[in-house]
C-alpha cells in the first residue's frame, strides 16, 4: 500500500533550521569521531532535503 503525505514547506524549513543549528563546524572532521560522523551525515541530509525542496 502506497501512502502519500504532504508536509507544509514552512515545517520543513523550520526542521532544516533546527538541524543546521545543531551542527558545529568544529565537529566535522574533529577529534570526536562519533560527533564528526553525525555532523557530516546530518549536513548531507540537509543538502539532499534542500535540493529536493528546490525542485
Buried (B, 14 or more C-beta within 10 A) or exposed (E): EEEEEEEEEEEBEEEBEEBEEEBEEEBBEEEEEEBBEBBBEBBEEBEEBEEEEEE
